[in-house]
Amino acid sequence: MVTIQQAAQNAAEFARSVLGGEAASDLRLEEVESDLYQGREVWLITLSLPEEPTGRNVLSMPRPRVFKRFVVAKESGEVLAMKIRELANAG
């Protein structure tokens, strides 16, 4: 059984290898959940990273963060999926 710490590390390594770029060097752990995915026990690891710059205000303002959810198998630590994590409106 993979620990939460190892699952988070595997998700971060996967994100760096797939997403690359400057943003992947500023990953933050945001959420951890236990769940089932396609009949397998998994950790759902949500990481955030800065949004890619758009050309305006590139240096003057902090960039908003985007959230990615990684599905990590509990038995092996394999990253099974990466999804966009949409946040609920707090309004």
C-alpha positions in Angstrom: 0.0 0.0 0.0 1.3 3.4 -1.1 1.3 6.1 1.6 -0.3 9.5 1.0 3.2 11.1 0.9 4.4 8.7 -1.8 1.2 9.1 -3.8 1.7 12.9 -3.7 5.3 12.6 -4.7 4.4 10.3 -7.6 1.7 12.8 -8.8 4.2 15.7 -8.6 6.8 13.7 -10.6 4.2 12.8 -13.2 3.1 16.5 -13.4 6.7 17.7 -13.9 7.4 15.1 -16.6 4.1 15.7 -18.5 3.5 19.4 -18.0 7.1 20.6 -17.9 7.9 24.3 -18.1 8.3 26.9 -15.4 4.9 26.3 -13.9 5.7 22.7 -13.0 8.5 23.8 -10.8 6.0 25.6 -8.5 3.6 22.7 -7.6 1.6 22.9 -4.4 -0.3 20.1 -2.7 -3.9 21.2 -2.3 -6.1 18.2 -1.5 -5.9 14.4 -0.8 -8.9 12.1 -0.9 -9.4 8.3 -0.8 -11.8 6.9 -3.4 -12.5 4.1 -6.0 -11.6 4.5 -9.6 -12.6 1.8 -12.1 -13.0 -0.6 -9.2 -9.5 0.1 -7.8 -8.7 1.9 -4.5 -6.9 5.1 -5.3 -5.6 8.4 -3.8 -7.0 11.5 -5.5 -4.2 14.1 -5.3 -5.0 17.7 -6.2 -2.0 19.8 -7.1 -2.0 23.5 -8.1 0.5 25.3 -10.4 0.6 28.8 -11.8 -1.4 29.5 -15.0 0.8 30.0 -18.0 1.5 33.7 -18.8 -0.7 35.3 -21.5 1.6 38.2 -22.5 0.0 41.0 -20.5 1.1 41.7 -17.0 3.5 38.8 -17.2 5.8 40.1 -14.5 3.7 42.6 -12.6 1.0 40.4 -11.0 0.9 37.0 -9.4 -0.6 34.5 -11.8 -3.8 32.6 -10.9 -3.3 29.0 -10.1 -4.8 26.0 -12.0 -5.7 22.8 -10.3 -5.0 19.3 -11.5 -6.3 16.1 -9.9 -4.2 13.0 -10.2 -5.6 9.5 -9.6 -2.9 7.3 -8.0 -3.4 3.6 -7.4 -3.0 2.7 -3.7 -1.5 -0.7 -4.4 1.2 0.3 -6.8 1.6 4.1 -6.7 1.0 4.3 -10.5 -0.6 7.5 -11.8 -3.7 6.3 -13.6 -5.2 9.6 -14.7 -4.7 13.4 -14.7 -7.8 15.6 -14.8 -8.6 19.3 -14.6 -10.0 20.1 -11.1 -12.8 22.7 -11.3 -13.4 24.6 -8.1 -16.9 25.5 -7.0 -17.8 29.2 -7.0 -17.7 30.6 -3.5 -20.3 33.3 -4.4 
